[in-house]
Amino acid sequence: MISIFNPGIGLIINSLSFLVGYFVILSINIESNLQNEKLSGLKVFADIKEGFHFVIHHKPILYTNLAMLISIFGTTLFLTMLVIHLKSTIGLDAIRIGYLLSIGGVAAIIGALITNVLKRYYSYKSILFIAGFVGGGSIIAFGLYDSFSWLVIMNALGTISAAIMSPCIVTIRQKLSPDHLLGRIQATSRFMTWILMPFSALVAGILGEHLGTTQTFLIGGTIATLASFIYLHPSLNEV
């Protein structure tokens, strides 16, 4: 579509897909005893504090959040420069970039589906470490070669790894969190793990301009790979 029309058309269609999602969520009838409560500033602050307190004192959640924080920093270096690398450095046209990204999306679905199968044979600790290590390594490998088939395989490996890790981490939070705190803990964890994304995107632009996209990928992949070793913390033996 970008080849036939222009990127603006793609953005418009993308925005319409979010609009559809909005209406679907709007149609869901959610019963809650909290709907009629007034959320004062003090209560919101107290809820945030309670979420942080729980996360800090429950090491499996804390260390998975820490690993995700560092991993997302490295992965964002990769994702920010991905299309620029494919277009400017490798010289792919819009159609082949579309194929590469769509195959990655299919791989992510496969990764999500096989998570339950892996859990029958391996612990969350082993799954997270292996998936994190493979995901970080795929970023490094992605930057080393320019063969289209190689890029497709490495991107697919990365998206499979990310899709495997996500349900494992969310399940760990759900298993260890009381029902009444689950929303706060999930929100706190998202805040902790995503807080460096804007900074990482800025760093990616600076590194890409001065070192090139390939070096940026190698740095990002190394950071993500090293982050996977945090999943080996003894506290994850509990889950």
Long-range contacts (C-beta under 8 A, 24 or more apart in sequence): 2-94, 2-98, 3-93, 3-94, 3-95, 47-184, 48-184, 48-188, 50-181, 50-184, 51-181, 51-184, 51-185, 51-187, 51-188, 52-188, 54-177, 54-181, 54-184, 54-185, 54-188, 55-185, 55-188, 55-189, 55-192, 58-176, 59-233, 59-235, 60-172, 60-176, 60-235, 60-236, 60-238, 60-239, 61-172, 61-173, 61-176, 61-177, 61-185, 61-189, 62-235, 63-230, 63-231, 63-233, 63-235, 63-236, 64-128, 64-169, 64-172, 64-231, 64-236, 65-189, 65-192, 65-193, 66-230, 67-128, 67-132, 67-227, 67-228, 67-230, 67-231, 68-169, 68-193, 68-227, 69-192, 69-193, 69-195, 69-196, 70-223, 70-224, 70-226, 70-227, 70-230, 71-132, 71-135, 71-136, 71-223, 71-224, 71-227, 71-228, 72-193, 72-194, 72-196, 72-197, 72-200, 73-196, 73-197, 73-199, 73-200, 73-220, 73-223, 74-136, 74-139, 74-200, 74-219, 74-220, 74-221, 74-222, 74-223, 74-224, 74-225, 74-227, 75-135, 75-139, 75-162, 75-220, 75-224, 76-196, 76-197, 76-200, 76-201, 76-204, 76-220, 77-200, 77-203, 77-204, 77-207, 77-216, 77-217, 77-219, 77-220, 77-223, 78-139, 78-142, 78-158, 78-204, 78-216, 78-217, 78-220, 78-221, 78-224, 80-200, 80-201, 80-204, 80-205, 80-208, 81-204, 81-205, 81-208, 81-213, 81-216, 81-217, 84-208, 84-213, 85-143, 85-213, 85-214, 85-217, 86-151, 88-213, 89-146, 89-212, 89-213, 89-214, 90-146, 90-151, 92-148, 96-148, 99-152, 100-148, 100-151, 100-152, 100-155, 101-155, 103-152, 103-155, 103-156, 104-152, 104-155, 104-156, 104-158, 104-159, 105-159, 106-156, 107-155, 107-156, 107-157, 107-159, 107-160, 107-163, 108-159, 108-160, 108-162, 108-163, 109-163, 110-160, 110-163, 111-159, 111-160, 111-161, 111-162, 111-163, 111-164, 112-163, 112-164, 112-166, 112-167, 114-164, 115-163, 115-164, 115-167, 115-168, 118-164, 119-168, 123-236, 123-237, 123-239, 124-168, 124-171, 124-172, 124-236, 124-239, 125-231, 125-232, 125-236, 125-237, 125-239, 127-164, 127-165, 127-168, 128-165, 128-168, 128-169, 128-228, 128-231, 128-236, 129-228, 129-229, 129-231, 129-232, 131-161, 131-162, 131-164, 131-165, 131-168, 131-228, 132-161, 132-165, 132-224, 132-225, 132-227, 132-228, 132-231, 133-225, 133-228, 134-161, 135-161, 135-162, 135-165, 135-224, 135-228, 136-221, 136-222, 136-223, 136-224, 136-225, 136-226, 136-227, 136-228, 137-221, 137-225, 138-221, 139-217, 139-220, 139-221, 139-224, 139-225, 140-217, 140-218, 140-221, 140-222, 140-225, 141-221, 142-217, 142-221, 143-213, 143-214, 143-215, 143-216, 143-217, 143-218, 143-221, 144-214, 144-218, 172-236, 172-239, 175-239, 176-239
